[in-house]
Amino acid sequence: MPVSISGTSGITFPDGSLQTAAASPLVLRNRIINGDMRIDQRNAGASTTPSASNTYNLDRWVTEFSQVSKLTVQQNYGSVTPPAGFTNYLGIKVAATATVGAGDYFVLEQRIEGFNTADLAWGTASAKTVTLSFWVYSNTTGTFGGNIQNTGARNYPFSYTISVANTWEQKTITIPGDTSGTWATGNTLGINIYFSLGTGTTYSGAANTWATGPFLSTTGATSIMGSTSNYWYVTGVQLEQNTSATPFERRLYNQELANCQRYYEIFTQNANATAILSAVLVGANNWLNVFYKQTKRATPTVTAPSGWVNATPGIFPSIDNCSIGGGMAYFYLAGTGTILTVSAEL
């Protein structure tokens, strides 16, 4: 069907999805960063089996769990063909089986900054409806769970069904805006989105209703944790202000990378120990000024490996006089092939 434009109902796209007149513009709709899983600064496509909860994998995507080393995470794990129009996905495979007890949980999460959700007016009488959409692929069928959350007190557990094994399926969940609770509107955590891979009863709640938690999933949701043959893949994740899903918002690669670098960036030293990406060598002692590519969400944690003399770097105010995020760190250069990381993750 052709695109249809109506002054009353909005824009209807060829796939039947609707962009209402009251919804956000056709650009800057998606509150998810790296929803198409293109950016992987930390691992460059290599697989990881996190040994600590709260581990970031692909950019902006973090795994949380109650039992360590049970999940392997990788960009394009399993090398299946992504949905049409996508080139990447985030893949999770069970590395070691786990019995999911009442207090156990295994989730994939994105934390959205309050600046990027403030216009939703959650926590007020003007709270706006949002729609979460994504593509999912798994060898395990059944009703899976997830959750929308602030810092823990307000929760909207949701469910979706994987109907056919080893087939990409698009899922859509529409969520009424929460008129209660406290939702951050600044540079702190605004909205958490969780996808459950296995969650016990302690952190499970009734589907499709706002409630006091914390929850991570819906009661009785499917778990993949019972077999090392199980896997779950996702891409095309979009959260938008609307009552239905619109086509995935595709941003230029450099724009999406910059969005990710507000929270995390990597600098690598060259083999001659004379330069570092986006850095300037100054002074007789080769002190290195490392200028961040993007202003950070908050004053970041800068981690230098053992090849750097000053392993606890100082953080200076931003060179552009920005009060938040810093702009520069300094180090004495030593060793080669080392990596410097700057993190302001939520």
KOLVODREN-801452 format. One record per residue: y, x, z of N, C-alpha, C in turn. Coordinates in steps of 0.001 Angstrom, whole numbers, padded with zeros to 6 digits, always signed. Atoms other than C-alpha are relative to their C-alpha. Layout:
N
YXZYXZYXZ
...
***
This chain:
346
-001192+000847+000000+000000+000000+000000+001243+000883+000000
-001233-000796+000005+003586+001237-000608+000688-000061+001355
-000829+000060-001195+006079+002016+002145+000866-001248-000066
-000785+001231-000069+007756-001217+003237+001063+000137+001083
-001107-000105-000942+011170-001278+004931+000555-001384+000284
-000510+001301-000418+012288-004293+006930+001033+000190+001089
-001024-000090-001024+015451-004720+008935-000431-000583+001325
+000491+000620-001235+013471-006723+011478-001136+000800+000616
+001203-000642-000545+010116-004980+011823+000001+001502-000120
-000051-001445+000141+011042-001439+010708-000677+000465-001271
+000631-000608+001162+009071+000796+008339-001515-000065+000141
+001455+000017+000036+005419+000178+007443-000462+001058-000992
+000457-001113+000819+003649+003292+006120-001265-000380-000773
+001175+000321+000813+000827+003415+003519-001291-000161+000787
+001221+000143-000795-001795+003797+006254+000038-001222+000914
-000107+001209-000809-000586+000554+007862+000717+000176+001310
-000702-000229-001255+001146+002218+010820+001457-000430-000131
-001332+000594-000017+004540+000868+011838+000959+000857+000795
-001109-000616-000723+007764+002612+012797+001026-001092+000237
-000892+001111-000273+009794-000058+014548+001458+000437-000034
-001428-000296+000071+013526-000303+014241+000525+000540+001316
-000476-000436-001313+013877+000273+017967-000548+001351+000403
+000628-001252-000381+011774+003400+017967+000895+001174-000340
-000761-001206+000248+012964+006972+017766+000021+000307-001489
-000104-000305+001426+013960+008491+014390-001303+000568-000550
+001208-000487+000654+011407+009667+011863-000230+001475+000244
+000178-001384-000408+012007+013244+013004+000202+000091+001504
-000105-000226-001444+011815+014624+016529-000642-001138+000782
+000701+001086-000680+009388+011854+017445-001003+000515+001013
+001153-000433-000784+006527+013867+018870+000421+000828+001204
-000346-000729-001222+006938+014958+022497-001016+001098+000306
+001010-001039-000147+003796+017079+022241+000424+001224-000813
-000231-001255+000709+004303+020736+021296-001346+000601-000386
+001241-000587+000521+001605+022379+019160-001133-001014-000015
+001012+001046+000064-000201+019098+018725-000996+000183-001121
+000949-000285+001078-001784+020368+015505-000694+001339+000183
+000775-001156-000465-003079+023478+017308+000155+001231-000893
-000213-001152+000874-001522+026011+014917+000309+001282+000758
-000513-001176-000696-000054+028354+017547-000967+000438+001087
+000915-000562-000989-002314+030636+019589+000437+001429+000301
-000540-001324-000283-000213+033542+020875-000918+000831+000896
+000786-000743-000985-002545+034480+023724-001283+000592-000571
+001355-000393+000392-005877+034701+021947-000184+000236-001491
+000044-000233+001449-005113+034811+018202-001308-000470-000615
+001204+000585+000574-008106+032601+017468-001294+000407+000669
+001217-000428-000695-010579+034367+019788-000402-001035+001045
+000489+000941-001005-012755+032331+022143+000201+000566+001395
-000118-000386-001402-012249+032383+025896-000834-000955+000847
+000701+000822-000982-014281+031108+028832+000737+000179+001318
-000888-000231-001143-011670+030681+031578-000752+000079+001325
+000606-000209-001316-012701+032002+034983+000918-000462+001120
-000916+000550-000992-009753+030378+036736+000598-001281-000551
-000638+001241+000420-008384+026858+036636+001463+000261-000312
-001403-000120+000389-004882+026282+035272+000184+001160-000981
-000049-001059+001000-005570+028619+032334+000506-000566-001325
-000494+000390+001318-003484+028251+029186-000857+000637-001074
+000855-000469+001083-005471+028611+025969+000848+000077-001268
-000989+000105+001061-003773+027631+022712+001333-000343+000637
-001309+000199-000604-000043+027408+023265+000209-001431+000443
-000346+001250-000656+001031+024582+025591-001212-000798+000468
+001195+000712-000417-002587+023532+026213-000705+000777+001102
+000551-000645-001185-004117+024261+029603-001276-000713+000425
+001218+000587-000563-007594+023725+031050+000064+000064+001517
+000135+000059-001462-008042+022632+034640-001406-000461+000316
+001379+000343-000343-011413+022401+036351-000290+000370+001440
+000412-000257-001375-013136+022400+039709-001130+001025+000091
+001051-001009+000054-015962+024733+038616+000346+000970-001127
-000486-000988+000963-015140+027981+036827-001067+000362-001030
+000847-000586+001050-016585+029478+033637-001009-000984-000580
+000887+001022+000557-018105+026206+032438+000390-000418-001423
-000495+000431+001298-016006+025736+029277+000410+001195-000846
-000507-000964+000972-015444+027866+026197+001011-000720-000889
-001098+000613+000747-012164+027168+024406+000390+000936-001141
-000369-000829+001148-011167+028355+020951+000694-000838-001056
-000582+000610+001193-008922+027518+018046-001078-000041-001076
+000992+000208+001075-011252+026071+015379-001416+000405+000406
+001366-000280-000453-014383+026524+017499-000997-000815-000830
+001033+000680+000758-017474+025679+015454+000264-000080-001488
-000364-000093+001425-015604+026027+012127-000339-001251-000799
+000160+001223+000780-015797+022375+011108+001279-000243-000791
-001177+000324+000801-013417+020971+008517+000896-000953+000783
-000896+000894-000741-010351+019461+010244+000269-001286-000775
-000392+001210+000732-009066+015980+009358+000937+000354-001152
-000868-000232+001157-007200+015713+006056+001439+000226+000452
-001377-000305-000339-003776+017296+006316+000156+000975+001142
-000048-000947-001114-004660+019569+009238-000806+001250-000349
+000707-001260+000224-005756+023210+009223-000618+000569+001261
+000489-000532-001273-006503+023745+012909-000326-001121+000978
+000309+000896-001109-007950+022067+015960-000326+000850+001213
+000432-000661-001234-008693+022988+019567-001414-000458+000289
+001394+000316-000259-012419+023180+020259-000423+000437+001382
+000555-000314-001318-014138+023066+023636-001498-000222-000047
+001455+000106-000096-017848+023744+024147-000428+000276+001433
+000527-000238-001341-019848+023596+027351-000694+001361+000021
+000582-001340-000105-020600+027223+028291-001141+000038+001002
+001049+000103-001017-022697+026338+031333+000048-001412+000549
+000032+001393-000441-023832+022924+032506+000549-000137+001414
-000549+000281-001319-022235+021321+035530-000353-001420+000401
+000153+001326-000574-023140+018410+037752+001372-000455+000472
-001346+000486-000318-019973+016341+038032-000081-000860+001252
-000027+000727-001256-019692+015382+041673+001271-000808+000159
-001141+000896-000208-017158+012968+043150+001334+000715-000145
-001267-000724+000024-014466+015626+043487+000150+000979-001139
-000049-000946+001115-015156+017507+040260+000835-000534-001154
-000776+000388+001180-013042+017513+037117+000019+001161-000989
-000128-000946+001110-012879+019257+033746+000913-000678-001020
-000971+000684+000840-009769+018414+031731+000774+000993-000861
-000983-000678+000834-007544+019579+028892+001320-000719+000207
-001272+000593-000425-003875+019030+029620+001160+000584-000777
-001304-000506+000404-000388+019298+028178+001053-000527+000958
-001094+000328-000910+002624+019360+030506+001303-000025-000794
-001200+000192+000804+005787+017998+028928+001230+000110+000895
-001217-000231-000760+009181+019131+030147+000845-001269+000088
-000804+001191-000223+011465+016466+031615+001133-000191-000985
-001048+000114+001006+014247+017260+029148-000491-000736-001249
+000555+000571+001224+011908+016077+026387-000533-001421+000170
+000466+001364-000256+011007+012760+028023+001043-000857+000709
-001014+000711-000789+014230+011768+029809+000427-001305-000647
-000473+001201+000684+015188+009230+027132-000964-001173+000128
+000955+001092-000192+012033+007218+027913+000366-000877+001196
-000519+000755-001149+013767+006109+031140-001111-000504+000909
+001057+000403-000919+010497+005946+033062+000498+000097+001437
-000479+000104-001364+011002+005011+036685+001186-000925+000136
-001115+000948-000023+013695+002483+035733-000417-001300-000678
+000293+001290+000631+013820-001117+034542+000059+000079-001519
-000128-000163+001454+014568+000212+031044-001113+000865-000589
+001083-000885+000451+011308+002168+030744-000536-000419-001366
+000401+000260+001379+010207+002463+027112-001504+000210-000206
+001417-000103+000376+006740+001993+025628-000215+001235-000866
+000363-001152+000824+005026+005046+024139-001391-000220-000581
+001330+000036+000594+002008+005524+021900-000526+001422-000118
+000715-001266+000112-000437+008419+022163-001027-000135-001113
+000995+000018+001067-002450+009201+019042-000556+001409-000184
+000639-001300+000177-004894+011993+018217-001282-000184-000802
+001277-000050+000688-007938+012964+016160-001002+000717+000899
+001008-000567-000891-011162+013701+018061-001345+000065-000715
+001297-000263+000652-014622+015020+017072-000942+000521+001081
+000953-000449-001017-017706+015427+019267-001412-000361-000416
+001405+000379+000195-021485+015425+019185-000422-001064+001002
+000293+000961-001058-021318+013088+022196+000798-001276-000243
-000688+001275+000168-020518+009425+021706+000142-000694+001351
-000191+000762-001228-019316+006971+024320+001465-000229+000277
-001365+000294-000411-016191+005866+026151+000531+001142+000850
-000605-001145-000682-014082+008852+027159+001272-000434+000719
-001179+000346-000784-011137+008933+029534+001082+001057-000055
-001140-000895-000133-007743+010493+030047+001009-000630+000940
-000982+000515-000942-004573+009947+032025+001395+000468-000377
-001421-000338+000081-000774+009895+031829+000513+000049+001431
-000346-000213-001404+000852+011203+035004+001358+000680+000117
-001171-000818-000310+004072+012453+036573-000480+001223+000775
+000503-001129-000785+003537+015010+039346-001189-000396+000870
+001212+000401-000696+000588+013046+040685+000017-001394+000570
-000067+001286-000692+001850+009871+042312-000194-001192-000929
+000069+001108+000945+002072+007675+039199-000958+000358-001125
+001081-000288+000937-000897+007405+036855-000305-001203-000875
+000451+001031+000928-001976+005459+033780-001283+000505-000663
+001254-000405+000636-005684+006140+033104-000233-000798-001285
+000287+000675+001266-006677+005359+029520-001397+000374-000485
+001325-000267+000555-009938+005183+027621+000034-000120-001517
+000189+000101+001449-011034+005615+024025-001478+000240-000278
+001423-000076+000324-014410+005437+022303-000239+000900-001201
+000512-000763+001136-016066+008058+020124-001240-000736-000477
+001044+000901+000495-018249+005856+017973-001096+000710-000773
+000946-000676+000883-019918+008288+015577+000025+001491+000293
+000083-001431-000296-021125+011799+016384+000417+000821-001208
-000335-000993+001024-019724+014752+014435+000820-000583-001150
-000890+000627+000976-017076+012698+012679+001408-000058+000599
-001370+000123-000486-013301+012964+013020+000409-001470+000036
-000480+001367-000181-011928+009689+014397+001399+000055+000608
-001338+000059-000575-008288+008876+015059+000061-001096+001054
-000120+000935-001115-007521+007192+018363+001470-000248+000312
-001366+000400-000320-004393+005325+019424+000003-000761+001315
-000147+000682-001293-003392+004301+022947+001479-000303+000207
-001375+000403-000269-000199+002325+023610+000180-000216+001496
-000193-000051-001448+001234+002745+027095+001358-000599+000348
-001287+000556-000405+003909+000538+028640+000725+000975+000917
-000761-000906-000850+006706+002520+030237-000098-000375+001461
+000116+000231-001438+006452+002919+033988+001376-000276+000596
-001272+000362-000613+009245+001138+035839+000108+000475+001445
+000016-000472-001383+008290+002748+039157-000146+001515+000035
+000238-001423-000188+007981+006229+040561+001185+000856-000388
-001033-000980+000317+010010+009376+040035-000471+000852-001161
+000339-000747+001209+009965+010982+036593+001129+000988-000286
-001003-001052+000169+011768+014301+036100+000689-000120-001353
-000780+000064+001232+014522+014467+033491+000661+001338-000325
-000565-001329+000229+015366+018174+033658-001041+000973-000513
+000893-001035+000521+013512+021430+033097-001299+000129+000785
+001272-000002-000711+010649+020584+035459-000984-000945-000694
+001055+000795+000619+007452+018651+034750+000413-001463-000142
-000334+001392+000256+008188+015308+033110-001231-000878-000065
+001214+000796+000189+004873+013897+031886-001185+000936-000220
+001287-000658+000222+001309+015212+032150-000870-000890-000874
+001010+000726+000768-001253+014193+029538-001329+000716+000179
+001330-000555-000240-004916+014727+030416-001028-000617-000938
+001210+000450+000684-008057+014502+028290-001179+000464+000847
+001117-000330-000895-011152+014355+030487-001256+000336-000791
+001307-000390+000538-014384+016144+029600-001101-000267+001012
+000921+000313-001085-016009+015120+032877+000770-000055+001299
-000792+000185-001216-014360+013714+036012-000752-000886+000977
+000677+000773-001039-015802+012470+039304+000817-001189+000476
-000601+001259-000440-014979+009260+041098+001303+000186+000765
-001215-000222-000784-012306+010796+043342+001240-000033-000868
-001151-000106+000890-010032+011371+040366-000092-000954-001185
+000141+001008+001055-010993+008323+038296+000572-001327+000471
-000589+001278-000361-009175+004994+038201-000192-001037-001093
+000131+001097+000959-009056+001649+036427+000846+000272-001234
-000678-000268+001256-008063+001805+032772+001157-000962-000241
-001077+000807+000582-004813+000572+031278+000853-000726+001027
-000923+000551-000986-002756-000019+034390+000640+001141+000772
-000679-001002-000811-000156+001972+036310-000463-000120+001447
+000527+000000-001365-001428+002985+039735+000384+001288+000705
-000221-001190-000812-000958+005440+042566-001260+000851-000017
+001147-000895+000142-003220+008467+042181-000028+001081+001058
+000091-000448+001393-003723+011219+041454-001330-000339-000669
+001189+000198+000834-006179+010387+038664+000049+000959-001182
+000110-000833+001197-007388+012363+035663-000732-000724-001123
+000842+000691+000974-009612+009829+033889-000225-001432+000457
+000380+001365-000345-010990+006307+033888-001366-000025+000662
+001269+000145-000704-013845+005158+036064-001145-000175-000993
+001191+000129+000832-017238+005644+034411+000086+000639-001361
-000175-000600+001318-015963+007726+031492-001111+001000-000306
+001025-000924+000478-018330+009859+029425+000344+001429+000388
-000129-001429-000273-018880+013495+030428-000805+000777-001031
+000768-000875+000896-019933+016311+028101-000664+001136+000768
+000351-001185-000771-020818+018659+030972-001495+000177+000247
+001428-000041-000310-024572+017962+031061-000842+000869-000903
+000800-000794+000928-025637+020173+028143+000874+001064-000662
-000728-001064+000685-024589+023496+026624+000050-000230-001513
-000098+000370+001414-025081+021858+023229+001220-000871-000281
-001080+000968+000171-022104+019570+023825+001342+000666-000299
-001334-000492+000353-018624+020049+022369+000915-001181-000259
-001053+001014+000178-015361+018162+021967+001190+000699-000643
-001097-000609+000740-012595+018943+019457+001140-001007-000129
-001155+000890+000090-009062+017563+019145+001106+000647-000836
-001181-000462+000717-006012+017859+016879+000897-001206-000284
-000920+001080+000367-003037+015839+015644+000463-000837+001170
-000393+000745-001195-001948+014907+019161+001495-000314-000064
-001393+000437+000079+001265+012896+019177+000287-001021+001105
-000512+000985-000960+003184+011092+021928+001398-000368-000453
-001272+000437+000555+006074+009010+020643+000458-001299+000642
-000549+001275-000460+008383+006225+021723-000202-001015-001111
+000306+000998+001008+006918+003318+019803-001111-000882+000536
+001085+000902-000393+004546+000388+020132-001241+000188-000854
+001161-000335+000813+002210+001809+017475+000163+001427-000489
-000039-001385+000453+001321+005194+016021+000586+000108-001393
-000496-000338+001330+003209+006661+013084-000683+001291-000449
+000631-001239+000464+002014+009543+010876+000440+001203+000820
-000264-001187-000808+001829+012891+012636+001253+000718-000488
-001228-000711+000350+005184+014653+012742-000308+001472-000239
+000310-001383+000369+004795+017965+010925+001289+000819+000028
-001155-000879-000109+007262+020652+011938-000308+001333-000680
+000190-001305+000612+007805+023955+010146-000605+000959+001010
+000709-000922-000897+005700+026793+011562+000969+000734+000915
-000933-000748-000832+008723+028783+012743+000632-000880+001068
-000545+000914-001001+010087+025703+014516-000991-000220+001131
+001005+000242-001039+006829+025048+016339-000237+001247+000840
+000134-001242-000756+006476+028715+017289+001160+000156+000973
-001160-000087-000893+010006+028662+018711-000138-000976+001163
+000225+000966-001083+009144+025521+020689-000965+000568+001039
+000980-000604-000913+006150+027357+022172+000610+001162+000780
-000553-001195-000641+008176+030492+022938+001025-000336+001078
-000817+000400-001153+010454+028526+025262-000804+000161+001286
+000875-000040-001172+007464+028654+027614-000809+001293+000101
+000852-001193-000022+005557+031790+026597+000209+000802-001272
-000025-000852+001179+005913+034771+024298-000598+001366+000313
+000688-001287-000098+004187+038079+023661+000784+001043-000788
-000557-001142+000706+005600+041488+022734-001068+001089-000060
+000995-001062+000143+003379+044261+021366+000666+001288-000443
-000553-001313+000281+004148+047970+021214-000697+000624-001203
+000645-000602+001151+003541+049935+018053-000700+001310+000355
+000845-001156-000274+001225+052942+017751+000797+001258+000309
-000809-001194-000226+004085+055469+017853+000795-000042+001303
-000694+000154-001287+005405+054198+021191+001509+000122-000159
-001441-000113+000242+008870+053915+019676+000692-001343-000102
-000654+001291+000178+009463+050207+019371-000878-001112+000530
+000720+001202-000380+008481+046777+020502+000668-001167-000724
-000579+001105+000753+008985+043507+018669+001192-000599+000740
-001227+000586-000550+012482+042108+019238+000526+000802+001185
-000443-000842-001100+013379+045070+021440+000861+001140-000526
-000884-001094+000370+015878+047936+021452-000199+001134+000988
+000099-001169-000860+015364+051449+022816+001404+000516+000300
-001327-000477-000366+018398+052707+024761-000111+001132+001000
-000097-001038-001011+019340+055805+026734-000933+001169-000233
+000774-001231+000153+017903+059295+027076-001445-000163+000441
+001347+000173-000533+014867+058052+028966-000793-001086-000711
+000699+001026+000776+013903+055464+026370-000265-001272+000796
+000119+001307-000623+014485+052517+028635+000034-001058-001091
+000188+000983+001056+013530+049455+026683+000578-001342+000420
-000522+001340-000244+015589+046275+026607-000792-000981-000854
+000818+000978+000708+013307+043403+025686+000751-001321-000014
-000773+001227+000114+015302+040459+024393-000928-001142-000396
+000880+001131+000277+013511+037126+024514+000386-000654-001326
-000250+000662+001279+013158+035368+021191+000636-001376+000207
-000529+001325-000310+013940+032006+022802+000415-000047+001467
-000378+000212-001391+015809+031014+025949-001134-000719+000716
+001146+000536-000721+013179+030250+028550+000358-001266+000784
-000165+001224-000781+012669+026963+030381+000596+000302+001373
-000467-000417-001315+013319+028775+033681-000150+001517+000055
+000177-001445-000138+013463+032347+034945-001485+000322-000096
+001431-000180+000265+010150+033656+033618-000645+001063+000865
+000797-001087-000553+007393+035804+035005-000331+000955-001135
+000254-001006+001026+007184+039016+032996-001120+000904+000489
+001169-000783-000390+003847+040800+033087-000141+001193-000924
+000160-001225+000764+003572+044413+031989-001335+000645+000358
+001272-000654-000278+000226+046225+031662+000206+001379+000596
-000069-001281-000696-000591+049551+033292+000646+001093-000832
-000626-000997+000850+000760+051461+030292+001506+000056+000125
-001440+000032-000194+004272+050579+031397+000324+000526+001390
-000321-000619-001274+005904+052622+034140+000486-001030+001000
-000537+001017-000897+007839+049718+035623-000800-001276-000190
+000894+001143+000160+005100+047139+036076+000526-001259+000670
-000646+001177-000593+007347+044844+038121+001428-000040-000521
-001293-000107+000680+010248+044363+035734+001086-000840+000646
-001129+000806-000430+013700+043145+036596+000360-001018-001063
-000422+001048+000918+015021+039965+035036+001508-000147+000124
-001443+000083+000004+018660+039833+034057+000457-001362-000518
-000533+001227+000599+020899+036850+033234-000013+000099-001514
+000086+000045+001457+020772+035763+029648+001195+000692-000647
-001080-000656+000720+022792+037792+027172+000955-001010-000630
-000895+001015+000549+024205+034519+025891+000590-000869+001119
-000601+000659-001164+025348+033542+029407-000636-001337+000334
+000734+001213-000342+022736+030816+029663-000500+000147+001435
+000335-000142-001413+022139+030127+033355-001487-000171+000265
+001421+000251-000187+018499+029084+032851-000797+000830-000990
+000976-000570+000913+015716+031155+031445+000087+001485-000189
-000084-001428+000209+017008+034688+031396+000061+000351-001460
-000057-000410+001379+017380+036698+028243-000528+001393-000222
+000322-001393+000190+016280+040254+028914-000774+000528+001202
+000679-000742-001055+013905+042433+030915+000047+001469-000383
-000040-001411+000353+013812+046227+031150-001248+000713+000507
+001196-000770-000320+010953+048723+031205+000190+001435-000456
+000108-001348+000506+010305+052399+030867-001276+000080-000819
+001093+000046+000951+008051+052888+027862-001011+001120+000249
+001064-000988-000140+004711+054632+028357-001284-000592-000550
+001254+000483+000553+001380+054382+026595+000213-000681-001332
-000092+000657+001296+000593+052702+023300-000944-001196-000029
+000877+001131+000213-000931+049468+022133+000014-001016+001109
-000040+000908-001132+000131+047559+025232+000692-001296-000372
-000558+001320+000237+001224+043949+025457+000805-000433+001216
-000885+000552-001018+004091+042462+027425+000047-001508-000167
-000044+001466+000094+004022+038749+028255+001128-000536+000864
-001104+000665-000687+006875+036486+029305-000373-001472+000114
+000501+001357-000193+005868+033152+030830+000952-000823+000863
-000761+000995-000765+007940+030164+031931-000700-001337-000114
+000795+001214+000138+005121+027637+031716+000246-000956+001159
-000126+001016-001044+005300+024394+033663-001198+000053+000932
***
